[in-house]
Amino acid sequence: MTGASLLKRALGLVVALVIVLLVVGQLLGQPILLGYVATDSMEPTMAAGDGFVAIPDVASGSVEEGDVVVFEARDLHGGALTTHRVVGETDEGYVTRGDANPFTDQDGGEPHVSDSQIVATALQVNGEVVTIPHLGTAIMGVQSVTESAYGTVASVAGITTTTDSESLGAVLVAIGVALLGFGALFDRLGPGQREPRRSRSRENVIAFWTALGLVLLVFVTFATAAMVVPAGTVEYGLVSTDSPSDDPQVLEPGETGELTRTVDNAGYLPIVTIHETERDDVAVEPASQTVGLRSSSEATVSLTAPAETGEYTRHVSEYRYLAVLPPSVLVWLHGVHPLLAIAAVNGVIVGVAVALVLVVFGRNDLRLRSAGTHVPLSTRLERKLRKWRE
């Protein structure tokens, strides 16, 4: 294989990975492994338009001072996602600030940031954020062109509805997938070129390792999404008052109220859920449990009112893992790091997928043949079953 072929294949894998990340990020409504800053508030760490590697909150572990986080602001930028550094922590939440700003976000009126608002953490190596120069500039440029094109088409077609960034993101993903598919089709069916060398590639044949890679990509993507999407942090309001009510969240100082939390599993595999709390005055029982396929379970959340009266916010983080390993093993791996538990689950899924592909197809390349319309579907299925029996 020539250097040009290797470069072409590597470029194709990078494009495919970016498309997958954009699709999953679009479905989750948050950056998945790739994000960018649109302003200069993080200079000199990140210039406006720079991209960065973003780790989802369920895999990044606890937030510490010095971390650069992506959080859902309440007032900043109209409540949009904001990427700033954590510079402190109080009982009310995290204190954040852009590296280029002379004051913190909280000094400017933004409430303290809670764990439930944080959706991702920027990857840092040796204290330095891993950046991708101009990634955001390219994305914003394409988005601007798309908005202009949409406005032109809408005015011509008489469309009065407007579009938002989320729908534009979906449009960009769809365009990317369409262009990728069109490129592959054109490369296969378009006008041929005279090659200086004889090609070793075979028509209508998919290399075994290519097919296996596609299968693994699909399995791992959906398995990771099944664990990451439903997980997250739940926020509970708590009032400590001298005039309590029957509401378990309106209590006398020192009193404990109990709430029932329902854990739903809409998937076709059992899951192991783990609940974690930030404070000693919040507890969940049981801390971990197994929920069967397409069923639900309940956990009890206990909230203890502080000695001082006032309104408080408490948080419970939920982690989910596909129960492809014993629950005790997943709980132990989670205790080391949530990312390790996710990697272990994906490792088992990869092993099962590889074994399945080897059993069904063997290690031979896949040849795509058209049986023709004259061969009934029942005959084709019968031939396939006979082949497997042999």
DABELGI-V862006 format. One record per residue. RES is the residue in one letter. OMEGA is omega in degrees with one decimal (999 if undefined). D_CENTER is the distance of its C-alpha to the mean C-alpha in Angstrom with 1 decimal. Layout:
((RES:OMEGA:D_CENTER) (RES:OMEGA:D_CENTER))
//
This chain:
((M:-176.7:34.7) (T:177.7:35.4) (G:178.7:33.5) (A:178.9:32.7) (S:177.8:31.3) (L:179.1:29.0) (L:179.3:27.9) (K:179.8:27.3) (R:178.9:25.2) (A:178.1:23.1) (L:178.1:22.6) (G:178.0:21.6) (L:178.4:19.0) (V:178.7:17.5) (V:179.6:17.5) (A:179.9:15.9) (L:178.8:13.0) (V:179.4:12.7) (I:178.9:12.8) (V:-180.0:10.1) (L:178.4:7.7) (L:179.9:9.3) (V:-179.0:9.2) (V:177.0:5.6) (G:177.8:5.4) (Q:179.5:8.7) (L:-177.7:8.1) (L:-178.3:6.0) (G:179.9:8.5) (Q:-179.2:7.1) (P:176.5:6.9) (I:179.7:4.5) (L:177.6:7.6) (L:175.4:9.9) (G:178.0:11.6) (Y:177.4:15.3) (V:-176.5:18.1) (A:-179.0:20.5) (T:-179.1:23.5) (D:-175.6:25.6) (S:-179.1:25.0) (M:176.0:23.5) (E:2.4:26.3) (P:-179.3:27.4) (T:178.3:24.1) (M:176.5:22.3) (A:177.9:24.3) (A:-179.0:23.5) (G:177.9:21.4) (D:174.7:20.0) (G:178.3:16.5) (F:177.7:14.8) (V:-175.5:12.3) (A:179.1:9.7) (I:179.1:8.5) (P:-174.6:6.3) (D:-178.6:9.3) (V:-178.3:9.3) (A:-174.2:9.8) (S:-178.4:11.9) (G:-176.6:14.8) (S:-179.7:17.4) (V:179.8:17.8) (E:177.1:21.1) (E:-176.7:23.5) (G:178.0:22.9) (D:172.1:19.1) (V:-172.3:17.6) (V:172.0:15.0) (V:-176.7:13.2) (F:177.9:14.5) (E:-177.7:15.5) (A:177.1:19.1) (R:-179.2:21.9) (D:-177.8:24.5) (L:176.1:23.4) (H:178.1:22.9) (G:179.4:23.4) (G:-178.8:20.5) (A:176.0:17.9) (L:-177.6:15.1) (T:178.9:17.2) (T:179.8:16.8) (H:-177.7:19.7) (R:174.5:21.0) (V:-177.4:21.8) (V:179.1:25.6) (G:179.1:26.6) (E:177.9:26.0) (T:176.8:28.3) (D:-178.7:28.7) (E:-179.3:27.3) (G:-176.8:24.0) (Y:173.2:22.9) (V:-174.8:25.0) (T:179.6:23.2) (R:170.0:24.8) (G:-176.0:24.3) (D:-178.3:26.1) (A:-176.3:28.5) (N:-180.0:29.3) (P:-178.5:32.5) (F:-178.9:31.4) (T:177.0:28.4) (D:-178.3:26.3) (Q:173.6:28.0) (D:179.7:31.4) (G:175.6:30.5) (G:177.9:29.9) (E:177.3:26.1) (P:176.9:25.8) (H:-175.4:24.5) (V:178.7:20.8) (S:178.8:19.6) (D:-178.7:16.7) (S:179.6:15.5) (Q:-175.4:15.2) (I:-178.4:13.1) (V:-178.7:9.4) (A:176.3:9.3) (T:179.8:12.2) (A:179.4:13.7) (L:177.1:14.7) (Q:176.2:18.5) (V:-176.8:21.0) (N:177.3:24.5) (G:-179.0:23.7) (E:178.6:22.7) (V:177.2:19.5) (V:-174.8:18.3) (T:175.2:18.7) (I:-174.4:18.8) (P:170.9:21.9) (H:176.9:22.1) (L:179.4:18.6) (G:177.7:18.3) (T:179.3:22.0) (A:-179.2:21.4) (I:-179.7:18.6) (M:177.2:20.7) (G:178.0:23.7) (V:179.0:22.3) (Q:179.0:21.2) (S:177.7:24.7) (V:179.8:26.3) (T:178.1:24.3) (E:179.1:25.4) (S:179.2:29.0) (A:178.8:29.0) (Y:179.4:27.7) (G:179.0:30.4) (T:179.9:33.1) (V:-178.4:32.2) (A:-179.7:32.0) (S:179.2:35.4) (V:-177.0:37.0) (A:-179.8:35.7) (G:179.3:36.5) (I:-176.8:32.9) (T:-179.6:32.8) (T:179.0:29.3) (T:178.9:27.0) (T:178.8:23.4) (D:-176.5:20.6) (S:-178.9:17.9) (E:180.0:15.3) (S:176.2:17.7) (L:176.0:18.6) (G:178.0:15.1) (A:178.2:15.3) (V:-179.8:18.7) (L:177.6:17.8) (V:179.9:15.3) (A:178.7:18.1) (I:179.1:20.6) (G:178.4:18.9) (V:-179.6:18.6) (A:179.9:22.2) (L:178.2:23.5) (L:178.5:22.1) (G:179.1:23.7) (F:178.4:26.9) (G:178.8:27.2) (A:180.0:27.1) (L:-179.8:29.6) (F:179.2:31.8) (D:-178.1:31.8) (R:-171.7:32.9) (L:-175.6:35.3) (G:-178.4:36.4) (P:-177.3:39.7) (G:177.1:40.3) (Q:178.7:41.2) (R:-179.2:43.9) (E:177.2:42.4) (P:179.2:44.6) (R:178.4:43.7) (R:-178.7:43.4) (S:177.1:39.9) (R:-179.9:39.0) (S:-178.6:36.2) (R:-179.3:37.1) (E:174.4:36.6) (N:178.4:34.4) (V:177.7:33.2) (I:-179.9:29.6) (A:-176.6:29.5) (F:-176.1:28.5) (W:174.9:26.0) (T:178.7:24.4) (A:179.5:24.1) (L:178.7:22.8) (G:178.3:20.1) (L:179.0:19.0) (V:-179.6:19.1) (L:178.7:17.1) (L:-179.8:14.4) (V:-177.5:14.2) (F:-176.6:14.5) (V:179.7:12.0) (T:-178.4:9.2) (F:178.6:10.3) (A:178.9:11.0) (T:177.9:7.7) (A:179.8:6.3) (A:178.5:9.6) (M:-173.1:9.3) (V:-173.3:6.2) (V:-176.4:6.8) (P:-177.3:10.5) (A:178.5:10.5) (G:-177.6:11.4) (T:179.4:14.7) (V:-178.3:17.7) (E:177.8:20.5) (Y:174.0:24.1) (G:-178.6:27.1) (L:179.7:30.3) (V:174.3:33.8) (S:-171.7:36.5) (T:175.9:39.8) (D:178.1:43.5) (S:-177.1:43.4) (P:178.2:40.8) (S:177.7:40.2) (D:177.7:39.2) (D:-178.9:35.5) (P:177.8:33.9) (Q:175.0:32.0) (V:-167.0:35.4) (L:170.3:37.3) (E:177.4:40.2) (P:-179.3:39.6) (G:-179.8:38.9) (E:-178.9:38.4) (T:175.8:35.5) (G:-177.3:33.9) (E:177.3:31.8) (L:177.1:29.0) (T:178.2:27.6) (R:-179.8:23.9) (T:178.3:22.9) (V:-177.9:20.1) (D:174.4:19.4) (N:-178.9:18.3) (A:-176.7:18.2) (G:-177.5:17.3) (Y:173.2:19.9) (L:175.7:19.4) (P:-178.8:20.4) (I:171.9:17.9) (V:179.3:18.7) (T:178.9:17.8) (I:178.1:18.6) (H:177.5:19.5) (E:179.3:20.2) (T:-177.0:22.2) (E:-171.3:23.0) (R:179.3:26.7) (D:-178.5:29.7) (D:174.6:30.6) (V:-179.9:27.5) (A:177.8:27.3) (V:179.7:25.6) (E:-3.1:27.6) (P:-179.4:26.6) (A:176.5:24.1) (S:-179.4:22.6) (Q:177.6:23.3) (T:-179.7:22.7) (V:-177.8:22.1) (G:-178.6:23.4) (L:178.5:22.0) (R:178.3:22.1) (S:-179.0:23.7) (S:177.7:23.3) (S:-177.1:24.6) (E:175.3:25.6) (A:-179.2:25.5) (T:178.1:27.8) (V:-179.7:26.8) (S:-179.8:29.8) (L:178.0:30.2) (T:-177.5:33.2) (A:177.5:34.6) (P:-179.4:35.5) (A:179.2:39.2) (E:-180.0:39.0) (T:179.6:38.8) (G:179.1:36.1) (E:-176.1:32.6) (Y:176.4:29.7) (T:178.5:26.0) (R:-173.7:24.5) (H:175.0:21.0) (V:179.6:19.7) (S:178.4:16.4) (E:176.2:15.2) (Y:-179.3:13.5) (R:176.8:13.3) (Y:175.4:14.2) (L:-173.0:15.7) (A:176.3:19.4) (V:174.6:20.3) (L:176.9:22.0) (P:-178.7:24.5) (P:-179.4:23.1) (S:178.4:25.2) (V:179.4:23.6) (L:178.5:20.0) (V:178.9:21.3) (W:178.6:23.0) (L:177.5:20.1) (H:179.0:18.0) (G:175.5:21.0) (V:174.8:20.8) (H:178.9:17.2) (P:-179.6:14.0) (L:178.5:12.6) (L:178.1:15.9) (A:178.2:15.6) (I:179.7:12.3) (A:179.3:14.1) (A:178.0:17.2) (V:179.2:15.8) (N:177.0:14.4) (G:177.2:17.9) (V:-179.7:19.7) (I:177.7:17.9) (V:179.1:18.7) (G:178.9:22.2) (V:-179.2:22.7) (A:178.6:21.5) (V:179.3:23.8) (A:179.8:26.7) (L:180.0:26.2) (V:180.0:26.4) (L:179.8:29.4) (V:-174.6:31.2) (V:-171.6:30.7) (F:-173.7:31.2) (G:180.0:32.6) (R:179.5:32.2) (N:173.8:33.9) (D:-177.0:32.5) (L:178.7:31.7) (R:179.6:34.4) (L:179.9:33.7) (R:175.7:37.0) (S:-178.1:38.0) (A:-180.0:40.4) (G:-177.6:42.0) (T:-177.8:42.5) (H:179.6:45.7) (V:-178.6:44.1) (P:179.2:43.1) (L:-179.7:39.6) (S:179.4:41.3) (T:179.1:43.1) (R:178.6:39.9) (L:179.4:38.2) (E:177.8:41.4) (R:-180.0:41.5) (K:179.0:38.0) (L:179.7:38.8) (R:179.8:42.1) (K:179.3:40.4) (W:-177.8:38.0) (R:-179.8:41.0) (E:999:42.9))
//
